[in-house]
Amino acid sequence: MIDVSFEGFRYHKPLPNFYRVENPENPKKEISVDLLDELFELAKEYGFTGISYSKLSDDFKTKFNIDFDNVLIFKFLIGDDLIKMGPSDEKCKLMDEEFQEYGAHVFEFADKLRENGFQADLIHPLDDNLSLRAIALQSNDCVITRSNMCFFKDGIHNSFFMIHTSIDNLPYKSENDMLWVPDFCSTCGVCIERCPENAFDENEKVLRKVCTAHREGCNDCLLRCPFYRRGYDKVYKRYERMQKRRDNE
Protein backbone atom coordinates (compact mmCIF):
# COMPACT_ATOMS: atom_id res chain seq x y z
CA MET A 1 0.00 0.00 0.00
CA ILE A 2 1.34 3.45 -0.91
CA ASP A 3 2.08 5.74 2.02
CA VAL A 4 0.27 9.07 1.77
CA SER A 5 1.62 10.56 4.99
CA PHE A 6 4.97 11.87 3.72
CA GLU A 7 4.43 15.54 2.97
CA GLY A 8 7.71 16.44 1.28
CA PHE A 9 9.67 19.58 2.08
CA ARG A 10 9.70 20.55 5.75
CA TYR A 11 12.04 23.55 5.66
CA HIS A 12 9.30 25.98 4.65
CA LYS A 13 8.47 28.70 7.11
CA PRO A 14 4.82 29.04 8.14
CA LEU A 15 2.78 31.33 5.91
CA PRO A 16 1.71 34.66 7.43
CA ASN A 17 -2.03 35.27 7.65
CA PHE A 18 -2.83 37.39 4.59
CA TYR A 19 -6.63 37.37 4.83
CA ARG A 20 -8.17 40.79 4.27
CA VAL A 21 -11.82 39.68 4.16
CA GLU A 22 -13.83 37.89 6.85
CA ASN A 23 -15.83 34.77 6.09
CA PRO A 24 -19.55 35.49 5.55
CA GLU A 25 -21.94 34.57 8.36
CA ASN A 26 -24.25 32.65 6.01
CA PRO A 27 -22.00 31.36 3.22
CA LYS A 28 -23.40 30.52 -0.20
CA LYS A 29 -23.05 27.01 -1.58
CA GLU A 30 -23.29 27.41 -5.37
CA ILE A 31 -20.79 29.25 -7.55
CA SER A 32 -21.43 30.46 -11.08
CA VAL A 33 -19.42 29.18 -14.03
CA ASP A 34 -18.34 32.76 -14.74
CA LEU A 35 -16.90 33.29 -11.26
CA LEU A 36 -15.15 29.93 -11.32
CA ASP A 37 -13.66 30.79 -14.71
CA GLU A 38 -12.56 34.16 -13.34
CA LEU A 39 -10.80 32.41 -10.45
CA PHE A 40 -9.09 30.03 -12.89
CA GLU A 41 -7.88 32.90 -15.08
CA LEU A 42 -6.52 34.72 -12.05
CA ALA A 43 -4.69 31.56 -11.00
CA LYS A 44 -3.11 31.28 -14.45
CA GLU A 45 -2.11 34.95 -14.30
CA TYR A 46 -0.15 34.19 -11.11
CA GLY A 47 1.59 31.20 -12.66
CA PHE A 48 -0.55 28.35 -11.33
CA THR A 49 -1.02 25.48 -13.78
CA GLY A 50 -4.61 24.76 -12.85
CA ILE A 51 -7.21 24.00 -10.19
CA SER A 52 -8.43 20.58 -9.15
CA TYR A 53 -11.35 19.80 -6.85
CA SER A 54 -11.85 17.25 -4.08
CA LYS A 55 -15.20 16.19 -2.64
CA LEU A 56 -14.45 14.43 0.62
CA SER A 57 -16.53 11.39 1.51
CA ASP A 58 -18.04 10.90 4.97
CA ASP A 59 -15.75 7.92 5.59
CA PHE A 60 -12.72 9.99 4.62
CA LYS A 61 -13.75 12.86 6.91
CA THR A 62 -14.22 10.47 9.80
CA LYS A 63 -10.87 8.78 9.18
CA PHE A 64 -8.94 12.06 9.14
CA ASN A 65 -11.20 13.94 11.61
CA ILE A 66 -12.14 16.57 9.03
CA ASP A 67 -15.32 18.68 9.22
CA PHE A 68 -15.27 20.13 5.68
CA ASP A 69 -16.38 18.67 2.34
CA ASN A 70 -15.22 20.76 -0.60
CA VAL A 71 -11.62 21.54 -1.49
CA LEU A 72 -10.01 23.60 -4.26
CA ILE A 73 -6.44 22.56 -5.11
CA PHE A 74 -4.26 25.29 -6.63
CA LYS A 75 -1.35 23.66 -8.45
CA PHE A 76 1.97 25.14 -9.53
CA LEU A 77 5.21 23.76 -10.92
CA ILE A 78 8.40 24.19 -8.94
CA GLY A 79 10.79 26.18 -11.13
CA ASP A 80 13.07 24.10 -13.35
CA ASP A 81 16.10 26.13 -12.27
CA LEU A 82 15.37 25.20 -8.67
CA ILE A 83 14.71 21.54 -9.47
CA LYS A 84 18.04 21.23 -11.27
CA MET A 85 19.96 23.07 -8.58
CA GLY A 86 22.07 20.88 -6.33
CA PRO A 87 21.03 20.36 -2.69
CA SER A 88 22.10 23.32 -0.56
CA ASP A 89 20.95 25.85 2.01
CA GLU A 90 20.60 28.38 -0.81
CA LYS A 91 18.27 26.06 -2.71
CA CYS A 92 16.14 25.59 0.38
CA LYS A 93 15.94 29.37 0.83
CA LEU A 94 14.92 29.94 -2.80
CA MET A 95 12.31 27.18 -2.72
CA ASP A 96 10.83 28.66 0.43
CA GLU A 97 10.63 32.07 -1.25
CA GLU A 98 8.74 30.49 -4.15
CA PHE A 99 6.47 28.69 -1.69
CA GLN A 100 5.73 31.92 0.17
CA GLU A 101 4.95 33.81 -3.05
CA TYR A 102 2.42 31.26 -4.28
CA GLY A 103 0.96 30.94 -0.80
CA ALA A 104 0.30 34.67 -0.60
CA HIS A 105 -1.68 34.47 -3.85
CA VAL A 106 -3.84 31.68 -2.43
CA PHE A 107 -4.98 34.04 0.32
CA GLU A 108 -6.10 36.38 -2.48
CA PHE A 109 -8.20 33.56 -3.96
CA ALA A 110 -9.75 32.93 -0.55
CA ASP A 111 -10.55 36.64 -0.15
CA LYS A 112 -12.14 36.73 -3.59
CA LEU A 113 -14.40 33.83 -2.67
CA ARG A 114 -15.27 35.45 0.66
CA GLU A 115 -16.12 38.73 -1.08
CA ASN A 116 -18.57 36.80 -3.24
CA GLY A 117 -20.31 35.21 -0.27
CA PHE A 118 -18.49 31.88 0.12
CA GLN A 119 -16.66 30.45 3.10
CA ALA A 120 -13.03 29.93 2.12
CA ASP A 121 -10.09 28.93 4.32
CA LEU A 122 -6.55 27.93 3.45
CA ILE A 123 -5.70 24.43 4.64
CA HIS A 124 -2.44 24.76 6.53
CA PRO A 125 0.18 23.28 4.15
CA LEU A 126 2.55 22.30 6.97
CA ASP A 127 0.04 20.57 9.26
CA ASP A 128 1.56 17.22 10.19
CA ASN A 129 -1.82 15.98 11.43
CA LEU A 130 -3.44 16.32 8.01
CA SER A 131 -2.39 14.58 4.81
CA LEU A 132 -2.83 17.01 1.95
CA ARG A 133 -1.89 14.23 -0.45
CA ALA A 134 -4.74 12.08 0.83
CA ILE A 135 -7.10 14.99 0.16
CA ALA A 136 -5.55 15.44 -3.30
CA LEU A 137 -6.24 11.79 -4.13
CA GLN A 138 -9.92 12.42 -3.45
CA SER A 139 -9.91 14.70 -6.50
CA ASN A 140 -9.50 11.73 -8.90
CA ASP A 141 -7.00 14.00 -10.63
CA CYS A 142 -3.68 12.60 -9.37
CA VAL A 143 -1.88 9.45 -8.26
CA ILE A 144 1.02 8.52 -6.00
CA THR A 145 4.10 7.44 -7.93
CA ARG A 146 6.56 4.71 -7.01
CA SER A 147 8.86 7.40 -5.63
CA ASN A 148 5.98 8.47 -3.35
CA MET A 149 5.27 11.75 -5.14
CA CYS A 150 1.78 13.17 -5.57
CA PHE A 151 1.55 13.45 -9.36
CA PHE A 152 -0.91 15.55 -11.35
CA LYS A 153 -0.80 15.67 -15.15
CA ASP A 154 0.49 19.23 -14.89
CA GLY A 155 3.92 17.84 -14.02
CA ILE A 156 5.72 15.55 -11.62
CA HIS A 157 7.46 18.62 -10.15
CA ASN A 158 4.23 20.14 -8.96
CA SER A 159 3.29 21.53 -5.61
CA PHE A 160 -0.04 22.83 -4.41
CA PHE A 161 -2.07 24.76 -1.88
CA MET A 162 -5.63 23.98 -0.83
CA ILE A 163 -8.69 25.97 0.19
CA HIS A 164 -11.70 24.33 1.81
CA THR A 165 -14.94 26.05 1.01
CA SER A 166 -18.72 26.03 1.31
CA ILE A 167 -19.10 25.61 -2.47
CA ASP A 168 -20.94 22.35 -3.22
CA ASN A 169 -21.19 22.52 -7.02
CA LEU A 170 -17.52 22.42 -8.00
CA PRO A 171 -16.73 20.39 -11.17
CA TYR A 172 -15.62 17.22 -9.38
CA LYS A 173 -14.23 14.27 -11.34
CA SER A 174 -15.98 10.93 -10.78
CA GLU A 175 -13.21 8.78 -12.29
CA ASN A 176 -9.43 8.87 -12.29
CA ASP A 177 -7.85 8.39 -15.72
CA MET A 178 -4.32 8.26 -14.28
CA LEU A 179 -4.60 4.84 -12.62
CA TRP A 180 -2.25 3.34 -15.22
CA VAL A 181 0.67 5.29 -13.73
CA PRO A 182 1.46 2.87 -10.84
CA ASP A 183 1.58 0.01 -13.36
CA PHE A 184 4.06 1.94 -15.49
CA CYS A 185 6.07 2.84 -12.38
CA SER A 186 6.32 -0.85 -11.48
CA THR A 187 8.23 -1.44 -14.74
CA CYS A 188 10.60 1.48 -14.16
CA GLY A 189 11.89 2.10 -10.64
CA VAL A 190 14.83 4.28 -11.67
CA CYS A 191 13.91 6.74 -8.91
CA ILE A 192 14.45 4.10 -6.24
CA GLU A 193 17.34 2.25 -7.85
CA ARG A 194 19.44 5.41 -8.29
CA CYS A 195 18.52 7.31 -5.14
CA PRO A 196 21.86 8.75 -3.91
CA GLU A 197 20.80 8.37 -0.27
CA ASN A 198 19.23 4.87 -0.51
CA ALA A 199 16.22 6.49 1.11
CA PHE A 200 13.69 3.73 0.39
CA ASP A 201 13.18 0.60 2.48
CA GLU A 202 12.51 -2.94 1.19
CA ASN A 203 8.82 -2.05 0.79
CA GLU A 204 9.68 1.06 -1.25
CA LYS A 205 8.53 3.43 1.48
CA VAL A 206 10.43 6.67 2.01
CA LEU A 207 12.78 6.64 4.98
CA ARG A 208 12.16 10.16 6.22
CA LYS A 209 15.29 10.26 8.38
CA VAL A 210 17.40 9.27 5.37
CA CYS A 211 15.76 11.26 2.55
CA THR A 212 17.29 14.72 2.25
CA ALA A 213 14.55 16.27 0.09
CA HIS A 214 12.81 17.76 3.10
CA ARG A 215 15.91 19.40 4.59
CA GLU A 216 18.41 19.92 1.76
CA GLY A 217 16.28 19.98 -1.39
CA CYS A 218 17.52 16.79 -3.09
CA ASN A 219 15.53 16.17 -6.30
CA ASP A 220 17.42 13.23 -7.82
CA CYS A 221 14.38 10.94 -7.90
CA LEU A 222 12.37 13.64 -9.67
CA LEU A 223 15.09 14.50 -12.19
CA ARG A 224 15.41 10.85 -13.21
CA CYS A 225 11.67 10.28 -13.52
CA PRO A 226 10.39 9.75 -17.11
CA PHE A 227 7.41 11.96 -16.28
CA TYR A 228 9.78 14.87 -15.62
CA ARG A 229 12.11 14.13 -18.53
CA ARG A 230 9.42 13.45 -21.15
CA GLY A 231 6.09 14.67 -19.78
CA TYR A 232 2.79 12.93 -19.12
CA ASP A 233 1.56 12.52 -22.71
CA LYS A 234 4.78 11.00 -24.07
CA VAL A 235 5.04 8.54 -21.20
CA TYR A 236 1.42 7.55 -21.71
CA LYS A 237 2.11 6.78 -25.38
CA ARG A 238 5.09 4.71 -24.29
CA TYR A 239 2.84 2.85 -21.85
CA GLU A 240 0.28 2.15 -24.57
CA ARG A 241 3.01 0.60 -26.74
CA MET A 242 4.15 -1.46 -23.79
CA GLN A 243 0.59 -2.68 -23.23
CA LYS A 244 0.24 -3.71 -26.87
CA ARG A 245 3.44 -5.77 -26.60
CA ARG A 246 2.08 -7.40 -23.46
CA ASP A 247 -1.19 -8.26 -25.19
CA ASN A 248 0.66 -9.80 -28.13
CA GLU A 249 2.85 -12.04 -25.99
N, C-alpha and C positions, 0 to 999 in steps of 0.2 A: 504494500500500500504506500502511495506517495505521501510524504510528510508535507503538510501545508502550514506548519508552524514557524518555519524559518523565514524571517522577514527581511533578510538582506542587510543593507548597510545600517550600522548602528552608530556611526560617528556624527550623524546629523544633529544639529542643535534643535531644540524645540522651536516650533513656529510661534512668533508673537501673535497675539489676538488682534486681527485686522478688521473685525466686524465694525461697520459703521451704521448698520440698520438692525433694529430689534426684530425678533420673530413676531409675526402677527398673533393676536390672541385667538382668533378663530381661523386657522389656516385653510386655504383652499386645497382641493384635492385633484383638480383637473387642469392641465396646462394646454394651451392652444398650440397647434402645429407651428404657427408663426413665431411664438415666443420661444419654443424649443429650437427652431431653426436659428433664431437670433442668438441664442446662447451658444449654439454650435459654431456659428460664424465668429463670435467673439473668442471662443476657445481657439479656433484656427488662427485668428489674428495674433494671439499670444504665443503661438507656436505649438499648441497641443495637436496631437494627431487625430483625436476623435473623442467621442463620449460613448461609453457602454453603460448598460443599465442592469442592475440586479434586483430581482423580486425575491425577498427572503421568505422561505417556507416557515410554517409554524414549528416544525421539527428542528429546523436549523436555528431559529431564534431561541428555542428552549435549550438546545445543545450549547450555544455560545452565550446564553444569558443576554440576549439582545431584545430591545423593546421597539425597534423600528423595522419597517418593511421595505422601503423603497430607497435605492441607492443609485446615484449617478457617479460614474467612474471617469475621471478626466485623465487621459493618457498622454504622455509625452515621451519622446526618445532622448535618452541620455546622449549628449553630444559626442560625435565620433572622435573628436580630438581628445576628449576626456577618456573614452573607452580605450583608446590606443596608447594612452599615457601609462608609463610604468607605475607600479605601486609606490606611493610616497605620501608624506604629510601634505605636500602641495596639492597633489591630486585630491586628497580627501577634502582639503579646504575649498578647492574649485567646485567639486561635486556638491558640497554643502551649499555653496553660493547659488548654484543652479537650482537645487532643491528649494531653497528659500524663495527664489524669484518665482518659480512656478506656484509654490504654495501661497504666496501673497495674491496671485491672480485668482486662485480658487476662492479666497475670501470675497473677491469681487463678484464671482459667480453666485455665491451664497447671498450676498447683499442684493443682487439683482432679483433673485428669486423671492427674497423677503419683501422687497419693494413691490413686487407683483402679487403679494398676498399668500405666499407659500412658506411653510416652515422649511428651513434649510440650515443644516449644521455640518461643519467639517468633521469627519471622523478622524480622530487623532492618529496621524500616520506612524507614530512611534509607540503606540500602546501595546505593550507586550502581552496584555490579557485578551487581545482581540486580533484574530488572524484576518488581515485585509485580503490575503490571497484566497482564503476560504470564501469570503464574500465575493471576490472577483469571479470565482468558479461558478457562483450562482447566476452569473450573467449569461452562461452558455456561449461566451465570446472569447474564451481562453482555455488553455490547458497547462498542466505542470509538465515540464520537460524532464528528461532523464537527469539533467544536471540540477534539477529542483528549482528551475526558474518559472515564474508565472509569465506565460507567453501569449500575447495577443498577436493578431495578424500584422498589426502596425509595425512590429519589429521585436526581435528577441531582447534588444537593449532598451526596452521600455521601462518606464516607471509610472506611477499614477498617484492621484489623490482622490478621495471619495467624499461625497456629500450625501447625508441621509436626509430625506425630505418627505413632506406630506403628499407629494404628487403620486397618484395611483395609476395614471394612464400613460406611463412612459412606454416607449416601444420595446418591450421586453422580447427577447428571443426564446422560443420554446424548444429549440433543438440546437445542439452544438455540432457544427460541421468541421471541427478541428480534432475530432476524436481519433483520427488516423495518426496524429503526431506521436503519441507514445509508442505505437507500433514501429514507426520509422526510427524513433530514438533507440529502440531495442536492437536495431541492426547497425547502429552507429557506435555510440559510446566513446567518441574521441574526447569528449569533455572530461570524462572520468579517467580514462586511460592516461591522459597527458596532463592531468592536474599537477602543477609543480609542487604542491604541498601534500599530495596524497590525502586530500581532505574528505574522502568518501569511505564509509565502512563497507563491510562485505555485503550489506544489503542496499548499497548505493545511497545511503542517507548521508547528508552533510554532517560532518563533524565540526560543530560550531567553534570549538576551541582550537581547531586546526586551520580551518578556512580563514584566510586573511582578507576576504572581500569586505567584511564588515568593519575592519579597522585599518586596512592599508589601501583598499581599493583595487585588489587583484581582480582582473577580468579575463584571465587566460581561458577559462571554460567558455566564456561568451565569444571571445575572439576566434576560437577554433570551431564554433558551432556552425554547421551548414546554413542554418537559418539566418545567421548574421552575415556570413560570407556571400550567400547567394540570394537570400530573401525567400519569403513564404511561397510565392507562386512557383519559382523555379524548383524548390525542393519538393513541392507537391507534384509537379510533373515528373520529377525523378522517382517519387514514390509510386505514381501510377505505372511507370515503366517496370518498376520492381514487382508490382502486383501482377502485371501481365506475365512476367517471366515465371512467377510463382504458379499462376494458374495453368501455364503450359507445361509445367514439370510433371 
